[in-house]
């Protein structure tokens, strides 16, 4: 539980959602494929063509991936995927 004040109001946070910790298991098979293609450098249009989908579908899948992995850009997604692969191999890095 956390308490904080904004102006004259006091707020209490009872629980916080855990975001981005489930890793690749949180993604659907289609989302994993889209993430892999993003990591390979493919654009949304190229991914759509490879998957027989519309670019808007790819954009929606990418938004879901960002939310599930707690990232906000393609470069953050690629970095997160590298981290997840490293963790899967049993090599944690960082502090």
C-alpha positions as a Markdown table, in Angstrom:
| # | Residue | x | y | z |
|---|---|---|---|---|
| 1 | Unk | 0.0 | 0.0 | 0.0 |
| 2 | Unk | 1.3 | 3.5 | -0.9 |
| 3 | Unk | 0.0 | 6.9 | 0.1 |
| 4 | Unk | 0.6 | 10.2 | -1.6 |
| 5 | Unk | -0.8 | 13.7 | -1.7 |
| 6 | Unk | -1.7 | 15.9 | -4.7 |
| 7 | Unk | -2.6 | 19.4 | -3.7 |
| 8 | Unk | -4.8 | 19.0 | -0.6 |
| 9 | Unk | -6.0 | 15.5 | -1.5 |
| 10 | Unk | -4.5 | 12.3 | -0.1 |
| 11 | Unk | -4.6 | 9.1 | -2.3 |
| 12 | Unk | -4.0 | 5.5 | -1.3 |
| 13 | Unk | -2.9 | 2.9 | -3.8 |
| 14 | Unk | -4.0 | -0.5 | -2.5 |
| 15 | Unk | -2.6 | -2.6 | -5.3 |
| 16 | Unk | -0.8 | -2.1 | -8.6 |
| 17 | Unk | -1.1 | -4.2 | -11.7 |
| 18 | Unk | 2.0 | -6.2 | -12.7 |
| 19 | Unk | 2.7 | -5.1 | -16.3 |
| 20 | Unk | 5.2 | -6.6 | -18.6 |
| 21 | Unk | 6.5 | -9.4 | -16.4 |
| 22 | Unk | 4.8 | -12.3 | -18.1 |
| 23 | Unk | 7.1 | -12.2 | -21.1 |
| 24 | Unk | 6.5 | -14.0 | -24.4 |
| 25 | Unk | 3.9 | -16.3 | -22.7 |
| 26 | Unk | 1.6 | -13.3 | -22.5 |
| 27 | Unk | 1.6 | -13.0 | -26.3 |
| 28 | Unk | -0.6 | -14.9 | -28.8 |
| 29 | Unk | 1.2 | -16.9 | -31.5 |
| 30 | Unk | 0.3 | -14.2 | -34.0 |
| 31 | Unk | 1.7 | -11.5 | -31.7 |
| 32 | Unk | 4.9 | -13.5 | -31.2 |
| 33 | Unk | 5.3 | -13.7 | -35.0 |
| 34 | Unk | 4.7 | -9.9 | -35.4 |
| 35 | Unk | 7.2 | -9.2 | -32.7 |
| 36 | Unk | 9.8 | -11.4 | -34.4 |
| 37 | Unk | 9.2 | -9.7 | -37.7 |
| 38 | Unk | 9.6 | -6.3 | -36.0 |
| 39 | Unk | 12.8 | -7.5 | -34.5 |
| 40 | Unk | 14.0 | -8.5 | -38.0 |
| 41 | Unk | 13.4 | -4.9 | -39.1 |
| 42 | Unk | 10.1 | -5.3 | -41.0 |
| 43 | Unk | 7.6 | -2.4 | -41.4 |
| 44 | Unk | 4.0 | -2.9 | -40.6 |
| 45 | Unk | 3.2 | -3.0 | -44.3 |
| 46 | Unk | 5.8 | -5.7 | -44.9 |
| 47 | Unk | 4.6 | -7.7 | -41.9 |
| 48 | Unk | 1.0 | -7.4 | -43.2 |
| 49 | Unk | 2.1 | -8.7 | -46.6 |
| 50 | Unk | 4.0 | -11.6 | -45.1 |
| 51 | Unk | 1.1 | -12.6 | -42.9 |
| 52 | Unk | -1.7 | -12.0 | -45.4 |
| 53 | Unk | -3.2 | -9.3 | -43.1 |
| 54 | Unk | -4.0 | -5.7 | -43.3 |
| 55 | Unk | -1.6 | -3.1 | -42.0 |
| 56 | Unk | -4.2 | -1.9 | -39.5 |
| 57 | Unk | -4.4 | -5.5 | -38.0 |
| 58 | Unk | -0.6 | -5.4 | -37.6 |
| 59 | Unk | -0.8 | -2.0 | -35.9 |
| 60 | Unk | -3.5 | -3.4 | -33.5 |
| 61 | Unk | -1.4 | -6.4 | -32.7 |
| 62 | Unk | 1.7 | -4.2 | -32.2 |
| 63 | Unk | -0.3 | -2.1 | -29.7 |
| 64 | Unk | -1.3 | -5.2 | -27.8 |
| 65 | Unk | 2.3 | -6.4 | -27.7 |
| 66 | Unk | 3.5 | -3.0 | -26.4 |
| 67 | Unk | 0.9 | -3.1 | -23.7 |
| 68 | Unk | 1.6 | -6.7 | -22.7 |
| 69 | Unk | 5.4 | -6.2 | -22.6 |
| 70 | Unk | 5.2 | -2.7 | -21.1 |
| 71 | Unk | 7.1 | -1.0 | -24.0 |
| 72 | Unk | 6.2 | 2.1 | -26.0 |
| 73 | Unk | 8.3 | 1.8 | -29.2 |
| 74 | Unk | 9.8 | -0.6 | -31.7 |
| 75 | Unk | 13.3 | -0.1 | -30.3 |
| 76 | Unk | 12.0 | -0.8 | -26.7 |
| 77 | Unk | 10.3 | -3.9 | -28.0 |
| 78 | Unk | 13.5 | -5.2 | -29.6 |
| 79 | Unk | 15.4 | -4.5 | -26.4 |
| 80 | Unk | 12.7 | -6.3 | -24.4 |
| 81 | Unk | 12.8 | -9.3 | -26.7 |
| 82 | Unk | 16.6 | -9.5 | -26.3 |
| 83 | Unk | 16.2 | -9.3 | -22.5 |
| 84 | Unk | 13.6 | -12.0 | -22.6 |
| 85 | Unk | 15.7 | -14.3 | -24.8 |
| 86 | Unk | 18.7 | -13.7 | -22.4 |
| 87 | Unk | 16.5 | -14.6 | -19.4 |
| 88 | Unk | 15.2 | -17.7 | -21.1 |
| 89 | Unk | 18.8 | -18.9 | -21.6 |
| 90 | Unk | 19.5 | -18.3 | -17.9 |
| 91 | Unk | 21.8 | -15.4 | -18.3 |
| 92 | Unk | 20.4 | -12.4 | -16.4 |
| 93 | Unk | 22.2 | -9.2 | -17.0 |
| 94 | Unk | 22.2 | -5.7 | -15.5 |
| 95 | Unk | 22.5 | -4.6 | -11.9 |
